[in-house]
Amino acid sequence: QSFMLICVMALLVVVLLHFSSRSVAPILFVLIAAQLPRRLERAPALVFLVVVNLVFYIVSSLQTDQSMFFTVVTFFLLQIYAYSTIEMSYREEKAKAELKVLNQERIATRFLLKESSKRQERIRISRDLHDVVGHQLTALSLDLEVSCHKVPDEFKPMLTKNLTLAKKLLQDVRGVVKEMRAEEQFE
């Protein structure tokens, strides 16, 4: 659709060139060439420019007796320059957009890696708490319970207090481990 619009513009310029002896039509071909990079790939665009300039040469030669070869070549080179400049600018825009996307992906990946590291550290700490501290507190509670049955009555209140303290500490450790494991959920 946009290529058809460019073809219509080129045709209008050729008509203008045919009916006007002092025409700005060749300059309009340069403006058309500047629009091509966003609408056509390089090879079809260059073919289009060659065809347009052949038509320009034929129409100009029919109107005048003098040779239009150098005029056509001059404007063709201006068209190539306009096309190349705009194409380079367009490629830069695309590269910047791609670079922006890659940078956003890099930042997201870095964030995910940081979160994953935190998560792994929490998992390690919760396992250590469960495996080391939890087991030792369980063993301490069992030893205190056994001791409560074997010691004289005067030491039983102190051992019962220590047993209660050990069981509460064990519950606290289990609660912390449970919370840490609940935080393991990772998006």
VMD Tcl script that draws the C-alpha trace (Angstrom):
set ca {
  {0.00 0.00 0.00}
  {2.75 2.49 0.90}
  {4.76 1.33 -2.13}
  {1.73 2.06 -4.30}
  {1.59 5.54 -2.82}
  {5.25 6.10 -3.71}
  {4.60 4.83 -7.24}
  {1.71 7.28 -7.58}
  {3.93 10.11 -6.33}
  {6.64 9.15 -8.84}
  {4.09 9.03 -11.62}
  {2.82 12.49 -10.64}
  {6.37 13.80 -10.72}
  {6.87 12.33 -14.21}
  {3.63 14.00 -15.34}
  {4.81 17.26 -13.79}
  {8.15 16.83 -15.55}
  {6.41 16.24 -18.88}
  {4.20 19.33 -18.67}
  {6.65 21.76 -17.15}
  {9.73 23.04 -18.90}
  {11.31 24.56 -15.78}
  {10.40 21.95 -13.29}
  {11.43 21.10 -9.78}
  {10.47 17.53 -10.55}
  {14.01 16.12 -10.25}
  {14.16 17.51 -6.68}
  {10.87 15.75 -5.96}
  {12.50 12.48 -7.05}
  {15.12 13.07 -4.35}
  {12.33 13.52 -1.79}
  {10.72 10.30 -2.96}
  {14.07 8.52 -2.64}
  {14.29 9.75 0.96}
  {11.00 7.97 1.75}
  {12.03 4.60 0.34}
  {14.14 3.18 3.23}
  {11.11 2.89 5.51}
  {9.00 1.24 2.84}
  {11.32 -0.97 0.75}
  {14.37 -3.12 1.22}
  {17.59 -1.91 -0.39}
  {17.52 -3.97 -3.63}
  {13.92 -3.18 -4.63}
  {14.45 0.47 -3.69}
  {17.53 0.76 -5.91}
  {15.69 -0.94 -8.79}
  {12.83 1.52 -8.28}
  {15.26 4.46 -8.40}
  {16.91 3.16 -11.58}
  {13.54 2.71 -13.29}
  {12.36 6.16 -12.20}
  {15.54 7.74 -13.51}
  {15.27 5.89 -16.82}
  {11.75 7.26 -17.19}
  {13.06 10.69 -16.16}
  {15.78 10.45 -18.84}
  {13.35 9.34 -21.55}
  {10.76 12.03 -20.75}
  {13.45 14.73 -20.52}
  {15.09 13.62 -23.78}
  {11.76 13.77 -25.61}
  {11.21 17.34 -24.46}
  {14.57 18.83 -25.34}
  {17.25 18.39 -27.96}
  {20.12 18.66 -25.51}
  {21.50 15.67 -23.66}
  {20.00 15.15 -20.22}
  {22.39 12.38 -19.28}
  {24.50 14.40 -16.81}
  {21.42 15.98 -15.26}
  {19.81 12.59 -14.73}
  {23.03 11.12 -13.32}
  {23.43 14.10 -10.97}
  {19.91 13.73 -9.63}
  {20.31 9.97 -9.45}
  {23.37 10.42 -7.26}
  {21.44 12.87 -5.08}
  {18.69 10.28 -4.76}
  {21.20 7.61 -3.77}
  {22.66 9.98 -1.19}
  {19.21 10.80 0.23}
  {18.27 7.12 0.31}
  {21.54 6.11 2.00}
  {21.35 8.85 4.61}
  {17.77 8.04 5.59}
  {18.47 4.30 5.51}
  {21.41 4.76 7.87}
  {19.28 6.86 10.21}
  {16.50 4.28 10.08}
  {18.94 1.44 10.87}
  {20.28 3.45 13.81}
  {16.75 3.88 15.16}
  {16.11 0.16 14.86}
  {19.44 -0.66 16.51}
  {18.68 1.73 19.39}
  {15.27 0.14 19.88}
  {16.81 -3.35 19.88}
  {19.51 -2.19 22.27}
  {16.87 -0.74 24.58}
  {15.01 -4.05 24.62}
  {18.23 -5.97 25.28}
  {19.14 -3.60 28.09}
  {15.72 -4.06 29.68}
  {16.12 -7.82 29.40}
  {19.57 -7.57 30.97}
  {18.22 -5.53 33.89}
  {15.36 -7.99 34.37}
  {17.77 -10.92 34.25}
  {20.05 -9.25 36.77}
  {17.08 -8.63 39.07}
  {15.91 -12.24 38.72}
  {19.41 -13.49 39.42}
  {19.62 -11.32 42.53}
  {16.22 -12.56 43.72}
  {17.21 -16.14 42.96}
  {20.41 -15.71 45.00}
  {18.40 -14.32 47.92}
  {15.98 -17.21 47.62}
  {18.79 -19.77 47.58}
  {20.35 -18.17 50.64}
  {17.02 -18.27 52.49}
  {16.59 -21.93 51.56}
  {20.10 -22.70 52.82}
  {19.51 -20.85 56.09}
  {16.14 -22.53 56.64}
  {17.69 -25.95 56.02}
  {20.53 -25.18 58.40}
  {18.10 -24.01 61.06}
  {15.95 -27.09 60.59}
  {18.76 -29.60 60.32}
  {21.22 -28.30 62.88}
  {19.41 -26.14 65.41}
  {16.09 -28.00 65.19}
  {17.63 -31.41 65.75}
  {19.82 -30.18 68.59}
  {16.87 -28.50 70.31}
  {14.84 -31.68 69.94}
  {17.69 -33.68 71.48}
  {18.02 -31.11 74.29}
  {14.27 -31.31 75.00}
  {14.41 -35.10 75.17}
  {17.46 -35.01 77.46}
  {15.75 -32.49 79.74}
  {12.62 -34.63 79.86}
  {14.65 -37.70 80.80}
  {16.56 -35.64 83.36}
  {13.30 -34.47 84.93}
  {12.47 -38.08 85.79}
  {15.92 -38.93 87.16}
  {16.90 -35.90 89.31}
  {15.85 -35.16 92.87}
  {12.64 -33.15 93.32}
  {14.48 -29.95 94.25}
  {15.96 -29.68 90.71}
  {12.73 -30.59 88.85}
  {11.26 -27.00 88.75}
  {14.46 -25.67 87.16}
  {14.59 -28.57 84.65}
  {10.88 -28.14 83.85}
  {11.47 -24.44 83.23}
  {14.43 -25.24 80.96}
  {12.39 -27.92 79.19}
  {9.58 -25.41 78.56}
  {12.12 -22.87 77.32}
  {13.73 -25.45 74.98}
  {10.32 -26.49 73.59}
  {9.35 -22.83 73.02}
  {12.68 -22.20 71.30}
  {12.11 -25.28 69.13}
  {8.63 -23.97 68.18}
  {10.13 -20.56 67.35}
  {12.78 -22.15 65.12}
  {10.11 -24.24 63.37}
  {8.00 -21.09 62.87}
  {10.94 -19.22 61.33}
  {11.76 -22.18 59.06}
  {8.10 -22.39 58.02}
  {8.04 -18.66 57.18}
  {11.28 -18.91 55.21}
  {9.98 -21.86 53.23}
  {6.75 -19.98 52.54}
  {8.88 -17.17 51.06}
  {10.48 -19.70 48.71}
  {7.58 -19.16 46.32}
  {9.21 -17.36 43.41}
  {7.62 -15.72 40.40}
}
mol new
graphics top color blue
foreach p $ca { graphics top sphere $p radius 0.5 }
foreach p [lrange $ca 0 end-1] q [lrange $ca 1 end] { graphics top cylinder $p $q radius 0.2 }
display resetview
